[in-house]
Each structure stands twice: as structure tokens, then as C-alpha cells.
Amino acid sequence: MEQVWHLADLEREGFGWRIDTLLSEREPQLPDFDGAAVAAARDYRARSLTAGLAVFRAARQRNLATLRAIASPDWGRSGQQEGVGRVSLCDMPSFMSQHDAAHRAEIAAWKALLAR
């Protein structure tokens, strides 16, 4: 449950917010998304897995639709992300993919540990 809600909230409040901000502002400052603080404040363990999956799915679909609609010149729109440095819209798909892969690896390791 925690992984799912983390992914859902990051998709909306991290990736989605960054994409929207990069599209609407010139050289914005993009704060870090403190996943640990958000998880503690929102008590992910008490939340519904089904609801978390639905929230993630809707947020990912929205972000992908937004990315697909970006005009070629806008892919270079950039800002400064706290803890990362300069980022551009063209970086967002890769960041999303890398983050997904890291969580898939964590889940696979967790499943392997449980299978022992």
C-alpha cells in the first residue's frame, strides 16, 4: 500500500506539478518531493490499495496526455529542481521511468524475501 500511495502522490504532486509548472513558468524553482514526510503525514498504511491504484492510474494517464501534447519547442523548457539541478521537460519521461524501475526493483526484492 505504501508503495502505491507514494507513486500516486508523486505522480500528481511531483511529476505532474513539475510538468505543469515547467509549461507555465519561465525558469521555475521546483521543490523536492519529500516522499518520506508525505507518507508519514498521510498514513499510507491505513489507505485503500484499490483507491491508490486508481489515483495513480488517473494521474499517470493525465501526465502522459500532457506530455504527448507538448509542442516540440517546449520540450526544452527548464527550471531548477531542488537536490537535482537544472531539469527540462524532456527529462520528465526518463525521470518517471527511472523512478518506476526503482520501485519495481524494491517490490521484486521484497517479494523474493517473502518467498524464502
C-alpha positions in Angstrom: 0.0 0.0 0.0 2.8 2.4 0.9 4.5 2.0 -2.5 1.2 2.5 -4.4 0.2 5.7 -2.5 3.8 7.0 -2.8 3.6 6.5 -6.5 0.2 8.1 -6.7 1.2 11.2 -4.8 4.5 11.6 -6.5 2.8 11.3 -9.9 0.3 14.1 -9.0 2.3 16.3 -6.7 5.8 15.6 -8.0 5.9 14.8 -11.7 2.5 16.3 -12.6 3.2 19.5 -10.8 6.7 19.8 -12.3 5.4 19.2 -15.8 2.6 21.8 -15.4 5.0 24.3 -13.8 7.6 23.9 -16.5 4.9 24.5 -19.1 3.5 27.6 -17.4 6.5 29.4 -15.9 9.9 30.6 -17.1 12.8 29.0 -15.2 10.8 27.9 -12.2 12.3 26.7 -8.9 11.0 23.2 -8.4 11.0 21.9 -4.8 11.9 18.3 -3.9 9.0 15.9 -3.2 9.8 14.6 0.3 8.2 11.2 -0.1 9.0 10.1 3.5 7.4 13.1 5.1 4.4 12.8 2.9 4.0 9.1 3.7 4.2 9.8 7.4 1.7 12.7 7.3 -0.8 10.8 5.2 -0.6 7.4 6.9 -0.4 5.4 3.7 -0.7 2.1 5.6 -4.3 2.9 6.6 -5.3 3.7 3.0 -7.0 1.6 0.4 -4.8 -0.2 -2.1 -7.6 -0.1 -4.7 -8.1 3.6 -4.3 -4.3 4.2 -4.5 -4.1 2.3 -7.8 -6.9 4.3 -9.2 -5.4 7.6 -8.2 -2.0 6.5 -9.7 -3.6 5.4 -12.9 -5.5 8.6 -13.4 -2.5 10.8 -12.6 -0.2 8.8 -14.9 -2.8 9.0 -17.7 -3.1 12.7 -17.2 0.7 13.2 -17.2 1.2 11.1 -20.3 -1.6 13.0 -22.1 0.1 16.3 -21.2 3.5 15.1 -22.3 2.0 13.8 -25.6 0.5 17.3 -26.3 3.8 19.2 -25.8 4.9 21.1 -28.9 8.5 20.4 -30.0 10.0 23.8 -28.9 8.5 23.5 -25.4 10.4 20.3 -24.6 13.4 22.5 -23.8 11.6 24.5 -21.1 13.7 24.2 -18.0 13.9 25.1 -14.3 16.0 24.3 -11.2 14.9 21.3 -9.2 16.0 21.2 -5.5 18.5 18.4 -5.0 18.8 17.7 -8.7 19.8 20.9 -10.5 18.7 22.0 -14.0 15.8 19.9 -15.4 13.8 20.2 -18.6 10.5 18.9 -19.8 12.4 16.5 -22.0 13.9 14.9 -18.8 10.5 14.1 -17.2 9.7 10.9 -19.1 13.1 9.5 -18.2 12.8 10.5 -14.5 9.4 8.9 -14.4 10.7 5.7 -16.0 13.7 5.6 -13.7 11.5 6.1 -10.6 9.2 3.3 -11.7 12.1 1.0 -12.3 13.5 1.6 -8.8 10.1 0.8 -7.2 9.7 -2.3 -9.4 13.1 -3.5 -8.1 12.2 -2.8 -4.5 8.9 -4.7 -4.9 10.7 -7.6 -6.6 13.3 -7.8 -3.7 10.5 -7.6 -1.2 8.6 -10.5 -2.9 11.8 -12.6 -3.1 12.4 -12.1 0.6 8.9 -13.2 1.4 9.3 -16.3 -0.8 12.2 -17.5 1.3 
